[in-house]
Amino acid sequence: MASSEVLVKDDDDFITSYNKFMMEKMHYLETTIETIQTLMEYHNYTIETIMGQIDEMKDLIIKIEKYQENNG
C-alpha cells in the first residue's frame, strides 16, 4: 500500500469515527431534550394541580367565613 493510500485510509477512518462520535452526541442531545420536555410537562401539570387546589381552598375559606358571619 502506498503512503498516500495509507493517509487516505487513515483520513477515512478518522472521519468515520468522528461521524459516529457526533451521531452518538446528537442522540444524547436529542434524548436530553426529550427528557427536559417531559419534565417541563410534568412541572406544568403539577403547577396547574397546585393552583387548582389553592382555588379550592380559597373557595372553602370564603364559605367558612360566610358561615361564621351568618351564624356567629
Buried (B, 14 or more C-beta within 10 A) or exposed (E): EEEEEEEEEEEEEEEEEEEEEEEEEEEEEEEEEEEEEEEEEEEEEEEEEEEEEEEEEEEEEEEEEEEEEEEE
